[in-house]
């Protein structure tokens, strides 16, 4: 398993903590951490909230490709 790198990068660039994002999703910080590490799955409603939060499509946010400077 690999970390959701695009999500991690977006969160860091926005200055958001895992606690902040977890609160937006209505889950615990520990549960969010597992999801970001790809040890648990995001639900579709959670993924949509994240895509909106970071102004990305679901495909972009959860892609295995990392784009720098875009």
N, CA, C and O atoms as a Tripos MOL2 file, in Angstrom:
@<TRIPOS>MOLECULE
protein
  280   279    70     0     0
PROTEIN
NO_CHARGES

@<TRIPOS>ATOM
      1 N           0.8350   -1.1800    0.0000 N.3       1 UNK1
      2 CA          0.0000    0.0000    0.0000 C.3       1 UNK1
      3 C           0.8800    1.2430    0.0000 C.2       1 UNK1
      4 O           1.9850    1.2430    0.5430 O.2       1 UNK1
      5 N           0.3820    2.2720   -0.6020 N.am      2 UNK2
      6 CA          1.1210    3.5270   -0.6640 C.3       2 UNK2
      7 C           0.2400    4.6690   -0.1800 C.2       2 UNK2
      8 O          -0.9820    4.6440   -0.3260 O.2       2 UNK2
      9 N           0.8740    5.6390    0.3830 N.am      3 UNK3
     10 CA          0.1690    6.8170    0.8810 C.3       3 UNK3
     11 C          -0.5320    7.5320   -0.2720 C.2       3 UNK3
     12 O          -0.0690    7.4890   -1.4120 O.2       3 UNK3
     13 N          -1.6420    8.1840    0.0290 N.am      4 UNK4
     14 CA         -2.3120    9.0360   -0.9600 C.3       4 UNK4
     15 C          -1.5040   10.3350   -1.0430 C.2       4 UNK4
     16 O          -1.8200   11.3190   -0.3740 O.2       4 UNK4
     17 N          -0.4550   10.3220   -1.8750 N.am      5 UNK5
     18 CA          0.4920   11.4280   -1.9170 C.3       5 UNK5
     19 C          -0.1360   12.7440   -2.3510 C.2       5 UNK5
     20 O           0.1640   13.7840   -1.7650 O.2       5 UNK5
     21 N          -0.9940   12.7280   -3.3560 N.am      6 UNK6
     22 CA         -1.6040   13.9850   -3.8090 C.3       6 UNK6
     23 C          -2.4390   14.6050   -2.6910 C.2       6 UNK6
     24 O          -2.4150   15.8190   -2.4910 O.2       6 UNK6
     25 N          -3.1630   13.7820   -1.9800 N.am      7 UNK7
     26 CA         -3.9670   14.2650   -0.8630 C.3       7 UNK7
     27 C          -3.0600   14.8290    0.2320 C.2       7 UNK7
     28 O          -3.3300   15.8980    0.7780 O.2       7 UNK7
     29 N          -1.9970   14.1120    0.5450 N.am      8 UNK8
     30 CA         -1.0320   14.5600    1.5500 C.3       8 UNK8
     31 C          -0.4360   15.9150    1.1630 C.2       8 UNK8
     32 O          -0.3630   16.8280    1.9860 O.2       8 UNK8
     33 N          -0.0120   16.0340   -0.0910 N.am      9 UNK9
     34 CA          0.6000   17.2720   -0.5780 C.3       9 UNK9
     35 C          -0.4030   18.4300   -0.5380 C.2       9 UNK9
     36 O          -0.0720   19.5270   -0.0890 O.2       9 UNK9
     37 N          -1.6190   18.1830   -1.0060 N.am     10 UNK10
     38 CA         -2.6530   19.2340   -0.9780 C.3      10 UNK10
     39 C          -2.9250   19.6920    0.4420 C.2      10 UNK10
     40 O          -3.0510   20.8880    0.7050 O.2      10 UNK10
     41 N          -3.0150   18.7450    1.3480 N.am     11 UNK11
     42 CA         -3.2910   19.0860    2.7510 C.3      11 UNK11
     43 C          -2.1620   19.9380    3.3150 C.2      11 UNK11
     44 O          -2.4120   20.9500    3.9690 O.2      11 UNK11
     45 N          -0.9310   19.5340    3.0650 N.am     12 UNK12
     46 CA          0.2220   20.2760    3.5710 C.3      12 UNK12
     47 C           0.2990   21.6740    2.9530 C.2      12 UNK12
     48 O           0.5370   22.6540    3.6580 O.2      12 UNK12
     49 N           0.0960   21.7640    1.6320 N.am     13 UNK13
     50 CA          0.1580   23.0590    0.9530 C.3      13 UNK13
     51 C          -0.9230   24.0190    1.4570 C.2      13 UNK13
     52 O          -0.7140   25.2320    1.5010 O.2      13 UNK13
     53 N          -2.0660   23.4700    1.8330 N.am     14 UNK14
     54 CA         -3.1630   24.2990    2.3450 C.3      14 UNK14
     55 C          -2.9630   24.6500    3.8230 C.2      14 UNK14
     56 O          -3.6920   25.4750    4.3740 O.2      14 UNK14
     57 N          -1.9770   24.0220    4.4550 N.am     15 UNK15
     58 CA         -1.7290   24.2830    5.8690 C.3      15 UNK15
     59 C          -2.7280   23.6160    6.7920 C.2      15 UNK15
     60 O          -2.9090   24.0380    7.9340 O.2      15 UNK15
     61 N          -3.3780   22.5720    6.2950 N.am     16 UNK16
     62 CA         -4.3770   21.8660    7.0890 C.3      16 UNK16
     63 C          -3.7420   20.7390    7.8920 C.2      16 UNK16
     64 O          -2.8640   20.0320    7.3970 O.2      16 UNK16
     65 N          -4.1820   20.5800    9.1100 N.am     17 UNK17
     66 CA         -3.7580   19.4460    9.9290 C.3      17 UNK17
     67 C          -4.6630   18.2510    9.6280 C.2      17 UNK17
     68 O          -5.7410   18.3960    9.0510 O.2      17 UNK17
     69 N          -4.2080   17.0910   10.0270 N.am     18 UNK18
     70 CA         -5.0720   15.9140    9.8870 C.3      18 UNK18
     71 C          -6.3240   16.0910   10.7350 C.2      18 UNK18
     72 O          -7.4070   15.6640   10.3330 O.2      18 UNK18
     73 N          -6.1940   16.7060   11.8840 N.am     19 UNK19
     74 CA         -7.3510   16.9560   12.7440 C.3      19 UNK19
     75 C          -8.3830   17.8250   12.0340 C.2      19 UNK19
     76 O          -9.5790   17.5370   12.0870 O.2      19 UNK19
     77 N          -7.9240   18.8930   11.3660 N.am     20 UNK20
     78 CA         -8.8240   19.7940   10.6430 C.3      20 UNK20
     79 C          -9.6000   19.0470    9.5640 C.2      20 UNK20
     80 O         -10.8190   19.1860    9.4570 O.2      20 UNK20
     81 N          -8.8890   18.2550    8.7670 N.am     21 UNK21
     82 CA         -9.5390   17.5260    7.6730 C.3      21 UNK21
     83 C         -10.4900   16.4690    8.2310 C.2      21 UNK21
     84 O         -11.5940   16.2850    7.7200 O.2      21 UNK21
     85 N         -10.0530   15.7800    9.2790 N.am     22 UNK22
     86 CA        -10.9110   14.7760    9.9080 C.3      22 UNK22
     87 C         -12.2120   15.4040   10.3880 C.2      22 UNK22
     88 O         -13.2850   14.8220   10.2280 O.2      22 UNK22
     89 N         -12.1160   16.5920   10.9760 N.am     23 UNK23
     90 CA        -13.3150   17.2910   11.4510 C.3      23 UNK23
     91 C         -14.2460   17.6140   10.2890 C.2      23 UNK23
     92 O         -15.4620   17.4690   10.4120 O.2      23 UNK23
     93 N         -13.6810   18.0540    9.1510 N.am     24 UNK24
     94 CA        -14.4830   18.3270    7.9560 C.3      24 UNK24
     95 C         -15.2280   17.0740    7.4900 C.2      24 UNK24
     96 O         -16.3510   17.1550    6.9920 O.2      24 UNK24
     97 N         -14.5830   15.9090    7.6610 N.am     25 UNK25
     98 CA        -15.1850   14.6430    7.2260 C.3      25 UNK25
     99 C         -16.0760   14.0140    8.2900 C.2      25 UNK25
    100 O         -16.8080   13.0670    8.0030 O.2      25 UNK25
    101 N         -16.0220   14.5290    9.5090 N.am     26 UNK26
    102 CA        -16.8290   13.9760   10.5920 C.3      26 UNK26
    103 C         -16.2830   12.6620   11.1270 C.2      26 UNK26
    104 O         -17.0390   11.8010   11.5780 O.2      26 UNK26
    105 N         -14.9430   12.5110   11.0720 N.am     27 UNK27
    106 CA        -14.3020   11.2940   11.5730 C.3      27 UNK27
    107 C         -13.1850   11.6880   12.5280 C.2      27 UNK27
    108 O         -12.8390   12.8640   12.6340 O.2      27 UNK27
    109 N         -12.6210   10.7090   13.2210 N.am     28 UNK28
    110 CA        -11.5250   10.9980   14.1390 C.3      28 UNK28
    111 C         -10.2300   11.2410   13.3660 C.2      28 UNK28
    112 O         -10.0820   10.8050   12.2240 O.2      28 UNK28
    113 N          -9.3080   11.9350   14.0010 N.am     29 UNK29
    114 CA         -7.9950   12.1890   13.4060 C.3      29 UNK29
    115 C          -7.2740   10.8720   13.1440 C.2      29 UNK29
    116 O          -6.5800   10.7320   12.1370 O.2      29 UNK29
    117 N          -7.4370    9.9070   14.0470 N.am     30 UNK30
    118 CA         -6.7890    8.6030   13.8930 C.3      30 UNK30
    119 C          -7.3320    7.8670   12.6670 C.2      30 UNK30
    120 O          -6.5770    7.2540   11.9130 O.2      30 UNK30
    121 N          -8.6490    7.9370   12.4820 N.am     31 UNK31
    122 CA         -9.2690    7.2790   11.3250 C.3      31 UNK31
    123 C          -8.8180    7.9610   10.0340 C.2      31 UNK31
    124 O          -8.5270    7.2860    9.0460 O.2      31 UNK31
    125 N          -8.7570    9.2890   10.0380 N.am     32 UNK32
    126 CA         -8.2930   10.0040    8.8560 C.3      32 UNK32
    127 C          -6.8590    9.6040    8.5240 C.2      32 UNK32
    128 O          -6.5310    9.3770    7.3590 O.2      32 UNK32
    129 N          -6.0120    9.5180    9.5340 N.am     33 UNK33
    130 CA         -4.6180    9.1410    9.3210 C.3      33 UNK33
    131 C          -4.5200    7.7870    8.6260 C.2      33 UNK33
    132 O          -3.7260    7.6190    7.7000 O.2      33 UNK33
    133 N          -5.3130    6.8350    9.0620 N.am     34 UNK34
    134 CA         -5.3240    5.5110    8.4180 C.3      34 UNK34
    135 C          -5.7380    5.6130    6.9580 C.2      34 UNK34
    136 O          -5.1880    4.9200    6.1020 O.2      34 UNK34
    137 N          -6.7020    6.4710    6.6750 N.am     35 UNK35
    138 CA         -7.1860    6.6290    5.3020 C.3      35 UNK35
    139 C          -6.1270    7.3010    4.4280 C.2      35 UNK35
    140 O          -5.9140    6.8930    3.2860 O.2      35 UNK35
    141 N          -5.4690    8.3240    4.9590 N.am     36 UNK36
    142 CA         -4.4310    9.0050    4.1860 C.3      36 UNK36
    143 C          -3.2590    8.0620    3.9050 C.2      36 UNK36
    144 O          -2.6230    8.1550    2.8550 O.2      36 UNK36
    145 N          -2.9780    7.1570    4.8430 N.am     37 UNK37
    146 CA         -1.9180    6.1680    4.6600 C.3      37 UNK37
    147 C          -2.3640    4.9880    3.7960 C.2      37 UNK37
    148 O          -1.5970    4.0540    3.5630 O.2      37 UNK37
    149 N          -3.6010    5.0400    3.3280 N.am     38 UNK38
    150 CA         -4.1860    3.9920    2.4910 C.3      38 UNK38
    151 C          -4.3120    2.6570    3.2320 C.2      38 UNK38
    152 O          -4.2130    1.5880    2.6290 O.2      38 UNK38
    153 N          -4.5310    2.7380    4.5440 N.am     39 UNK39
    154 CA         -4.7640    1.5420    5.3470 C.3      39 UNK39
    155 C          -6.2510    1.3690    5.6320 C.2      39 UNK39
    156 O          -6.6670    0.3820    6.2400 O.2      39 UNK39
    157 N          -7.0450    2.3350    5.1880 N.am     40 UNK40
    158 CA         -8.5010    2.2950    5.2480 C.3      40 UNK40
    159 C          -8.9910    3.0860    4.0410 C.2      40 UNK40
    160 O          -8.2630    3.9170    3.4980 O.2      40 UNK40
    161 N         -10.2100    2.8280    3.6310 N.am     41 UNK41
    162 CA        -10.7340    3.4520    2.4160 C.3      41 UNK41
    163 C         -11.6170    4.6550    2.7260 C.2      41 UNK41
    164 O         -12.3430    4.6750    3.7200 O.2      41 UNK41
    165 N         -11.5380    5.6530    1.8540 N.am     42 UNK42
    166 CA        -12.4460    6.7910    1.9280 C.3      42 UNK42
    167 C         -13.7860    6.3770    1.3290 C.2      42 UNK42
    168 O         -13.8340    5.6270    0.3530 O.2      42 UNK42
    169 N         -14.8670    6.8680    1.9180 N.am     43 UNK43
    170 CA        -16.1760    6.6690    1.3160 C.3      43 UNK43
    171 C         -16.3070    7.6750    0.1720 C.2      43 UNK43
    172 O         -15.5500    8.6420    0.1020 O.2      43 UNK43
    173 N         -17.2540    7.4480   -0.7100 N.am     44 UNK44
    174 CA        -17.4690    8.3930   -1.8100 C.3      44 UNK44
    175 C         -17.8420    9.7830   -1.2940 C.2      44 UNK44
    176 O         -17.3090   10.7720   -1.7950 O.2      44 UNK44
    177 N         -18.7390    9.8920   -0.3120 N.am     45 UNK45
    178 CA        -19.0290   11.2380    0.2180 C.3      45 UNK45
    179 C         -17.7920   11.9180    0.8160 C.2      45 UNK45
    180 O         -17.6180   13.1260    0.6540 O.2      45 UNK45
    181 N         -16.9390   11.1640    1.4990 N.am     46 UNK46
    182 CA        -15.7040   11.7380    2.0470 C.3      46 UNK46
    183 C         -14.7870   12.2100    0.9210 C.2      46 UNK46
    184 O         -14.2270   13.3040    0.9870 O.2      46 UNK46
    185 N         -14.6380   11.3920   -0.0990 N.am     47 UNK47
    186 CA        -13.7780   11.7380   -1.2360 C.3      47 UNK47
    187 C         -14.2800   13.0010   -1.9310 C.2      47 UNK47
    188 O         -13.4820   13.8440   -2.3420 O.2      47 UNK47
    189 N         -15.5930   13.1330   -2.0630 N.am     48 UNK48
    190 CA        -16.1620   14.3280   -2.6970 C.3      48 UNK48
    191 C         -15.8880   15.5770   -1.8700 C.2      48 UNK48
    192 O         -15.6080   16.6370   -2.4290 O.2      48 UNK48
    193 N         -15.9660   15.4670   -0.5530 N.am     49 UNK49
    194 CA        -15.6570   16.5960    0.3250 C.3      49 UNK49
    195 C         -14.1960   17.0090    0.1500 C.2      49 UNK49
    196 O         -13.8920   18.1980    0.0610 O.2      49 UNK49
    197 N         -13.3050   16.0400    0.1010 N.am     50 UNK50
    198 CA        -11.8850   16.3280   -0.0780 C.3      50 UNK50
    199 C         -11.6050   16.9670   -1.4330 C.2      50 UNK50
    200 O         -10.8300   17.9190   -1.5250 O.2      50 UNK50
    201 N         -12.2260   16.4520   -2.4720 N.am     51 UNK51
    202 CA        -12.0310   17.0070   -3.8160 C.3      51 UNK51
    203 C         -12.4930   18.4630   -3.8510 C.2      51 UNK51
    204 O         -11.8340   19.3110   -4.4530 O.2      51 UNK51
    205 N         -13.5970   18.7450   -3.2220 N.am     52 UNK52
    206 CA        -14.1030   20.1180   -3.1700 C.3      52 UNK52
    207 C         -13.1930   20.9990   -2.3140 C.2      52 UNK52
    208 O         -12.9010   22.1350   -2.6850 O.2      52 UNK52
    209 N         -12.7530   20.4840   -1.1870 N.am     53 UNK53
    210 CA        -11.8860   21.2210   -0.2770 C.3      53 UNK53
    211 C         -10.5920   21.6540   -0.9710 C.2      53 UNK53
    212 O         -10.0890   22.7520   -0.7350 O.2      53 UNK53
    213 N         -10.0600   20.7750   -1.8320 N.am     54 UNK54
    214 CA         -8.7910   21.0590   -2.5030 C.3      54 UNK54
    215 C          -8.9480   21.4130   -3.9780 C.2      54 UNK54
    216 O          -7.9650   21.4450   -4.7180 O.2      54 UNK54
    217 N         -10.1650   21.6770   -4.4000 N.am     55 UNK55
    218 CA        -10.4610   22.1120   -5.7830 C.3      55 UNK55
    219 C          -9.8280   21.2010   -6.8250 C.2      55 UNK55
    220 O          -9.1680   21.6600   -7.7580 O.2      55 UNK55
    221 N         -10.0390   19.9160   -6.6500 N.am     56 UNK56
    222 CA         -9.5060   18.9140   -7.5770 C.3      56 UNK56
    223 C         -10.6160   17.9230   -7.9190 C.2      56 UNK56
    224 O         -11.6100   17.8080   -7.2030 O.2      56 UNK56
    225 N         -10.4250   17.2160   -9.0200 N.am     57 UNK57
    226 CA        -11.3440   16.1260   -9.3210 C.3      57 UNK57
    227 C         -10.9430   14.9220   -8.4680 C.2      57 UNK57
    228 O          -9.8370   14.8700   -7.9300 O.2      57 UNK57
    229 N         -11.8400   13.9760   -8.3550 N.am     58 UNK58
    230 CA        -11.5100   12.7540   -7.6230 C.3      58 UNK58
    231 C         -10.3260   12.0520   -8.2740 C.2      58 UNK58
    232 O          -9.4440   11.5450   -7.5810 O.2      58 UNK58
    233 N         -10.3050   12.0200   -9.6120 N.am     59 UNK59
    234 CA         -9.2020   11.3750  -10.3290 C.3      59 UNK59
    235 C          -7.8680   12.0350  -10.0030 C.2      59 UNK59
    236 O          -6.8760   11.3470   -9.7630 O.2      59 UNK59
    237 N          -7.8390   13.3590   -9.9920 N.am     60 UNK60
    238 CA         -6.5920   14.0710   -9.6870 C.3      60 UNK60
    239 C          -6.1450   13.8090   -8.2530 C.2      60 UNK60
    240 O          -4.9700   13.5460   -7.9950 O.2      60 UNK60
    241 N          -7.0850   13.8830   -7.3340 N.am     61 UNK61
    242 CA         -6.7640   13.7580   -5.9230 C.3      61 UNK61
    243 C          -6.2430   12.3700   -5.5660 C.2      61 UNK61
    244 O          -5.3360   12.2350   -4.7450 O.2      61 UNK61
    245 N          -6.8140   11.3490   -6.1790 N.am     62 UNK62
    246 CA         -6.4480    9.9780   -5.8260 C.3      62 UNK62
    247 C          -5.5890    9.2910   -6.8830 C.2      62 UNK62
    248 O          -5.4440    8.0680   -6.8720 O.2      62 UNK62
    249 N          -5.0260   10.0680   -7.7870 N.am     63 UNK63
    250 CA         -4.1410    9.5380   -8.8210 C.3      63 UNK63
    251 C          -2.8260    9.0760   -8.2030 C.2      63 UNK63
    252 O          -2.4120    9.5690   -7.1530 O.2      63 UNK63
    253 N          -2.1760    8.1260   -8.8670 N.am     64 UNK64
    254 CA         -0.8490    7.6810   -8.4510 C.3      64 UNK64
    255 C           0.2390    8.5820   -9.0110 C.2      64 UNK64
    256 O           1.4060    8.4490   -8.6420 O.2      64 UNK64
    257 N          -0.1370    9.5070   -9.9070 N.am     65 UNK65
    258 CA          0.8220   10.4270  -10.4930 C.3      65 UNK65
    259 C           0.9040   11.6930   -9.6520 C.2      65 UNK65
    260 O          -0.1140   12.2370   -9.2230 O.2      65 UNK65
    261 N           2.1060   12.1440   -9.4280 N.am     66 UNK66
    262 CA          2.3130   13.3760   -8.6810 C.3      66 UNK66
    263 C           2.7860   14.4340   -9.6620 C.2      66 UNK66
    264 O           3.7850   14.2420  -10.3560 O.2      66 UNK66
    265 N           2.0750   15.5440   -9.7220 N.am     67 UNK67
    266 CA          2.4470   16.6440  -10.6060 C.3      67 UNK67
    267 C           2.9860   17.7890   -9.7740 C.2      67 UNK67
    268 O           2.3330   18.2460   -8.8370 O.2      67 UNK67
    269 N           4.1550   18.2420  -10.1110 N.am     68 UNK68
    270 CA          4.8020   19.3020   -9.3760 C.3      68 UNK68
    271 C           4.7000   20.6070  -10.1730 C.2      68 UNK68
    272 O           4.9590   20.6440  -11.3760 O.2      68 UNK68
    273 N           4.3200   21.6620   -9.4740 N.am     69 UNK69
    274 CA          4.2540   22.9690  -10.0980 C.3      69 UNK69
    275 C           3.0730   23.1700  -11.0330 C.2      69 UNK69
    276 O           3.1500   23.9590  -11.9750 O.2      69 UNK69
    277 N           1.9830   22.4620  -10.7780 N.am     70 UNK70
    278 CA          0.8040   22.6680  -11.6310 C.3      70 UNK70
    279 C          -0.3250   23.2800  -10.8710 C.2      70 UNK70
    280 O          -1.3920   23.5210  -11.4360 O.2      70 UNK70
@<TRIPOS>BOND
     1     1     2 1
     2     2     3 1
     3     3     4 2
     4     3     5 am
     5     5     6 1
     6     6     7 1
     7     7     8 2
     8     7     9 am
     9     9    10 1
    10    10    11 1
    11    11    12 2
    12    11    13 am
    13    13    14 1
    14    14    15 1
    15    15    16 2
    16    15    17 am
    17    17    18 1
    18    18    19 1
    19    19    20 2
    20    19    21 am
    21    21    22 1
    22    22    23 1
    23    23    24 2
    24    23    25 am
    25    25    26 1
    26    26    27 1
    27    27    28 2
    28    27    29 am
    29    29    30 1
    30    30    31 1
    31    31    32 2
    32    31    33 am
    33    33    34 1
    34    34    35 1
    35    35    36 2
    36    35    37 am
    37    37    38 1
    38    38    39 1
    39    39    40 2
    40    39    41 am
    41    41    42 1
    42    42    43 1
    43    43    44 2
    44    43    45 am
    45    45    46 1
    46    46    47 1
    47    47    48 2
    48    47    49 am
    49    49    50 1
    50    50    51 1
    51    51    52 2
    52    51    53 am
    53    53    54 1
    54    54    55 1
    55    55    56 2
    56    55    57 am
    57    57    58 1
    58    58    59 1
    59    59    60 2
    60    59    61 am
    61    61    62 1
    62    62    63 1
    63    63    64 2
    64    63    65 am
    65    65    66 1
    66    66    67 1
    67    67    68 2
    68    67    69 am
    69    69    70 1
    70    70    71 1
    71    71    72 2
    72    71    73 am
    73    73    74 1
    74    74    75 1
    75    75    76 2
    76    75    77 am
    77    77    78 1
    78    78    79 1
    79    79    80 2
    80    79    81 am
    81    81    82 1
    82    82    83 1
    83    83    84 2
    84    83    85 am
    85    85    86 1
    86    86    87 1
    87    87    88 2
    88    87    89 am
    89    89    90 1
    90    90    91 1
    91    91    92 2
    92    91    93 am
    93    93    94 1
    94    94    95 1
    95    95    96 2
    96    95    97 am
    97    97    98 1
    98    98    99 1
    99    99   100 2
   100    99   101 am
   101   101   102 1
   102   102   103 1
   103   103   104 2
   104   103   105 am
   105   105   106 1
   106   106   107 1
   107   107   108 2
   108   107   109 am
   109   109   110 1
   110   110   111 1
   111   111   112 2
   112   111   113 am
   113   113   114 1
   114   114   115 1
   115   115   116 2
   116   115   117 am
   117   117   118 1
   118   118   119 1
   119   119   120 2
   120   119   121 am
   121   121   122 1
   122   122   123 1
   123   123   124 2
   124   123   125 am
   125   125   126 1
   126   126   127 1
   127   127   128 2
   128   127   129 am
   129   129   130 1
   130   130   131 1
   131   131   132 2
   132   131   133 am
   133   133   134 1
   134   134   135 1
   135   135   136 2
   136   135   137 am
   137   137   138 1
   138   138   139 1
   139   139   140 2
   140   139   141 am
   141   141   142 1
   142   142   143 1
   143   143   144 2
   144   143   145 am
   145   145   146 1
   146   146   147 1
   147   147   148 2
   148   147   149 am
   149   149   150 1
   150   150   151 1
   151   151   152 2
   152   151   153 am
   153   153   154 1
   154   154   155 1
   155   155   156 2
   156   155   157 am
   157   157   158 1
   158   158   159 1
   159   159   160 2
   160   159   161 am
   161   161   162 1
   162   162   163 1
   163   163   164 2
   164   163   165 am
   165   165   166 1
   166   166   167 1
   167   167   168 2
   168   167   169 am
   169   169   170 1
   170   170   171 1
   171   171   172 2
   172   171   173 am
   173   173   174 1
   174   174   175 1
   175   175   176 2
   176   175   177 am
   177   177   178 1
   178   178   179 1
   179   179   180 2
   180   179   181 am
   181   181   182 1
   182   182   183 1
   183   183   184 2
   184   183   185 am
   185   185   186 1
   186   186   187 1
   187   187   188 2
   188   187   189 am
   189   189   190 1
   190   190   191 1
   191   191   192 2
   192   191   193 am
   193   193   194 1
   194   194   195 1
   195   195   196 2
   196   195   197 am
   197   197   198 1
   198   198   199 1
   199   199   200 2
   200   199   201 am
   201   201   202 1
   202   202   203 1
   203   203   204 2
   204   203   205 am
   205   205   206 1
   206   206   207 1
   207   207   208 2
   208   207   209 am
   209   209   210 1
   210   210   211 1
   211   211   212 2
   212   211   213 am
   213   213   214 1
   214   214   215 1
   215   215   216 2
   216   215   217 am
   217   217   218 1
   218   218   219 1
   219   219   220 2
   220   219   221 am
   221   221   222 1
   222   222   223 1
   223   223   224 2
   224   223   225 am
   225   225   226 1
   226   226   227 1
   227   227   228 2
   228   227   229 am
   229   229   230 1
   230   230   231 1
   231   231   232 2
   232   231   233 am
   233   233   234 1
   234   234   235 1
   235   235   236 2
   236   235   237 am
   237   237   238 1
   238   238   239 1
   239   239   240 2
   240   239   241 am
   241   241   242 1
   242   242   243 1
   243   243   244 2
   244   243   245 am
   245   245   246 1
   246   246   247 1
   247   247   248 2
   248   247   249 am
   249   249   250 1
   250   250   251 1
   251   251   252 2
   252   251   253 am
   253   253   254 1
   254   254   255 1
   255   255   256 2
   256   255   257 am
   257   257   258 1
   258   258   259 1
   259   259   260 2
   260   259   261 am
   261   261   262 1
   262   262   263 1
   263   263   264 2
   264   263   265 am
   265   265   266 1
   266   266   267 1
   267   267   268 2
   268   267   269 am
   269   269   270 1
   270   270   271 1
   271   271   272 2
   272   271   273 am
   273   273   274 1
   274   274   275 1
   275   275   276 2
   276   275   277 am
   277   277   278 1
   278   278   279 1
   279   279   280 2
@<TRIPOS>SUBSTRUCTURE
     1 UNK1         2 RESIDUE 1 A UNK
     2 UNK2         6 RESIDUE 1 A UNK
     3 UNK3        10 RESIDUE 1 A UNK
     4 UNK4        14 RESIDUE 1 A UNK
     5 UNK5        18 RESIDUE 1 A UNK
     6 UNK6        22 RESIDUE 1 A UNK
     7 UNK7        26 RESIDUE 1 A UNK
     8 UNK8        30 RESIDUE 1 A UNK
     9 UNK9        34 RESIDUE 1 A UNK
    10 UNK10       38 RESIDUE 1 A UNK
    11 UNK11       42 RESIDUE 1 A UNK
    12 UNK12       46 RESIDUE 1 A UNK
    13 UNK13       50 RESIDUE 1 A UNK
    14 UNK14       54 RESIDUE 1 A UNK
    15 UNK15       58 RESIDUE 1 A UNK
    16 UNK16       62 RESIDUE 1 A UNK
    17 UNK17       66 RESIDUE 1 A UNK
    18 UNK18       70 RESIDUE 1 A UNK
    19 UNK19       74 RESIDUE 1 A UNK
    20 UNK20       78 RESIDUE 1 A UNK
    21 UNK21       82 RESIDUE 1 A UNK
    22 UNK22       86 RESIDUE 1 A UNK
    23 UNK23       90 RESIDUE 1 A UNK
    24 UNK24       94 RESIDUE 1 A UNK
    25 UNK25       98 RESIDUE 1 A UNK
    26 UNK26      102 RESIDUE 1 A UNK
    27 UNK27      106 RESIDUE 1 A UNK
    28 UNK28      110 RESIDUE 1 A UNK
    29 UNK29      114 RESIDUE 1 A UNK
    30 UNK30      118 RESIDUE 1 A UNK
    31 UNK31      122 RESIDUE 1 A UNK
    32 UNK32      126 RESIDUE 1 A UNK
    33 UNK33      130 RESIDUE 1 A UNK
    34 UNK34      134 RESIDUE 1 A UNK
    35 UNK35      138 RESIDUE 1 A UNK
    36 UNK36      142 RESIDUE 1 A UNK
    37 UNK37      146 RESIDUE 1 A UNK
    38 UNK38      150 RESIDUE 1 A UNK
    39 UNK39      154 RESIDUE 1 A UNK
    40 UNK40      158 RESIDUE 1 A UNK
    41 UNK41      162 RESIDUE 1 A UNK
    42 UNK42      166 RESIDUE 1 A UNK
    43 UNK43      170 RESIDUE 1 A UNK
    44 UNK44      174 RESIDUE 1 A UNK
    45 UNK45      178 RESIDUE 1 A UNK
    46 UNK46      182 RESIDUE 1 A UNK
    47 UNK47      186 RESIDUE 1 A UNK
    48 UNK48      190 RESIDUE 1 A UNK
    49 UNK49      194 RESIDUE 1 A UNK
    50 UNK50      198 RESIDUE 1 A UNK
    51 UNK51      202 RESIDUE 1 A UNK
    52 UNK52      206 RESIDUE 1 A UNK
    53 UNK53      210 RESIDUE 1 A UNK
    54 UNK54      214 RESIDUE 1 A UNK
    55 UNK55      218 RESIDUE 1 A UNK
    56 UNK56      222 RESIDUE 1 A UNK
    57 UNK57      226 RESIDUE 1 A UNK
    58 UNK58      230 RESIDUE 1 A UNK
    59 UNK59      234 RESIDUE 1 A UNK
    60 UNK60      238 RESIDUE 1 A UNK
    61 UNK61      242 RESIDUE 1 A UNK
    62 UNK62      246 RESIDUE 1 A UNK
    63 UNK63      250 RESIDUE 1 A UNK
    64 UNK64      254 RESIDUE 1 A UNK
    65 UNK65      258 RESIDUE 1 A UNK
    66 UNK66      262 RESIDUE 1 A UNK
    67 UNK67      266 RESIDUE 1 A UNK
    68 UNK68      270 RESIDUE 1 A UNK
    69 UNK69      274 RESIDUE 1 A UNK
    70 UNK70      278 RESIDUE 1 A UNK
